[in-house]
Amino acid sequence: MARLTLVLILFLAWSVAPAQKQGVMDQLNQLLADSHFDAVIALADATPGNTPLLNLEIQNKKVEALVRLGKLDEADNLLETLLTKAKETKNAGKQMAMLQTTKGFLQLNRGRIDLAIEELEAAIQKFDAENQTRSLEMADALAHLGNVYRTSAKWSQAEEHLLRALAIRQEKLPADHELIAATYNDLGLSYITDNIDKSYQYYNMALTMYEKLHGKEHPKIAIANTNLGYLNQIDKQYGDAINYYNTALAIWEKIYPQPHPNKALVMMNLGQTYSSMGNSATALEFYEKALTMYQTAHGKKHPDVTYVLNLIGNEKLAQKKYEEAMQYYQKAIIANLPDFNSEEIETNPTRFNFYNGAQLLNSLMYKAQALETRHLSKTLKIKDLQLALSTLQTSDTLIDKMRQQTTYESDKIALGAVANEIYAAGVRVSHLLSDVSFLHRTHYRELSFYFAEKSKAAVLQEAISDSNAKSFANIPSDLLEEEKSLKSALALVNQKLAQKPTEDEEKYLRETAFELNQAYNNFVAQLEKQFPDYFNLKFNSAAPTIAQLQNLLDSKTAIISYFIDEAMPGFIRF
């Protein structure tokens, strides 16, 4: 009888562990899918696993929740502890791969694309070694790696990994499952740039599945409709875009009767759609509603406020209301800088403690364009061109700062596009000033040449940034790693600042940014001394002057340089 009781107890213990695992892990996964990250942490803390392996899996979900909450340092510390435990735990190969997957996801959120790829590829290899090739955990690693490649603008690799993740999830999960819908959404996003038809296909599949899972008034339905609205907007299917946006707005109105950023975003998108249709009056109505809502939700200094102010300025500029346009651009600059409050159009910022560098650069560029256009179309005043040039010079300084902090490939591409516009404007405005200014003609011609050379240098620097830094001879690997770490840390701090944190958090982030910038400047100075060739290729943003080039040439040699810009007839010869 005693032996029978012992056997029964052993059987019950064996059956309870899998039951606990299935129940707890299902709950944690559902909470993650519903974005209840604090609840994930609470449940993980309250539910220690019956086995060391189960405990590793539960705590891994806690790490994922911490990452999604933006608590990256806390997530990193816990993850390192779990990795150490996994190495000491017997038969924990699968759990080790799961932890490596989460570490790759963490590195993606830190902006360390290189380390994210390294960790996720290691996780995939580990899953293969553990005969987990068709497991849902393998699908998670593949999906994360696909999104890393998407963030890096490597569309074919993104497609390959996301489709493989989708195939596994379709094989292992019910036909209508949250993770399948999420993969459809990721694929829709990855196809926007190079295959809009497939983007439509996957976004519609995601919407259909989310409606089956959640009905028609769930936040995910609003997000899916917003995605489809944006897709139709860029595809110039404006009527369909408006319908999708209105559907999304109606859902948000029921969920958030009060002012809310989600509602403001849809209103802003509606404004942009009507602007593209040529309906300026309706566009401005939606912009003003979005602006009021953002200011109510965020306050007057926030990157979202900056974005809408820029859009209103653009609308006023299109209406040839130059003074109003410049006032909105100045307000946009103010909204993006905590320590800049001058409403004087003649004043530009000298410090760049921005919330969002890309939006600040746009504000400065739009302001310069408005001044240039006002000169050509209305005033013919030299003062307009001089202020436009001063604004472009401020933009040039900001570009150099932003290049040091940009890690994502998509952000580099976007920065390069805006930089090219700014350099072209610098060439045009300086050239115009050289034609109308008799006393400083040589000075302005040299500035025009400077901007033309910066434009060429930008192309070269982008090519260098795309190459593998290890190909540069005699650069120690620890220095290359230090460079990447400093850049990713700066990018992460700026990303958090762009989310407009609380006053105390912002103070801490500003102090951190200052210390990181100091460390980065010291690092670059060290490189300049020890590895001047590498420094000149990667960091030296100075453009050669005409005098410097002339000193290199003998009396029998000349250089003729041309600059061509779509916004001006003919070309400029130097």
HELIX and SHEET records of a PDB file:
HELIX    1   1 ALA A    2  ALA A   33  1                                  32    
HELIX    2   2 PHE A   37  ALA A   46  1                                  10    
HELIX    3   3 PRO A   52  ARG A   68  1                                  17    
HELIX    4   4 LEU A   72  GLU A   88  1                                  17    
HELIX    5   5 GLY A   93  ARG A  110  1                                  18    
HELIX    6   6 ILE A  113  ALA A  129  1                                  17    
HELIX    7   7 LEU A  136  THR A  151  1                                  16    
HELIX    8   8 TRP A  155  LYS A  172  1                                  18    
HELIX    9   9 GLU A  178  SER A  190  1                                  13    
HELIX   10  10 ILE A  196  HIS A  214  1                                  19    
HELIX   11  11 PRO A  219  ILE A  234  1                                  16    
HELIX   12  12 TYR A  238  ILE A  255  1                                  18    
HELIX   13  13 PRO A  261  SER A  276  1                                  16    
HELIX   14  14 SER A  280  HIS A  298  1                                  19    
HELIX   15  15 PRO A  303  ALA A  318  1                                  16    
HELIX   16  16 TYR A  322  ASN A  336  1                                  15    
HELIX   17  17 GLY A  357  ARG A  374  1                                  18    
HELIX   18  18 HIS A  375  THR A  379  3                                   5    
HELIX   19  19 ILE A  382  GLN A  405  1                                  24    
HELIX   20  20 GLU A  409  VAL A  436  1                                  28    
HELIX   21  21 ARG A  441  ASP A  466  1                                  26    
HELIX   22  22 ALA A  469  SER A  471  5                                   3    
HELIX   23  23 SER A  477  ALA A  498  1                                  22    
HELIX   24  24 GLU A  503  GLN A  530  1                                  28    
HELIX   25  25 PRO A  532  LYS A  538  1                                   7    
HELIX   26  26 ILE A  546  LEU A  552  1                                   7    
SHEET    1   A 2 TYR A 562  ILE A 564  0                                        
SHEET    2   A 2 PHE A 571  ARG A 573 -1                                        
END                                                                             
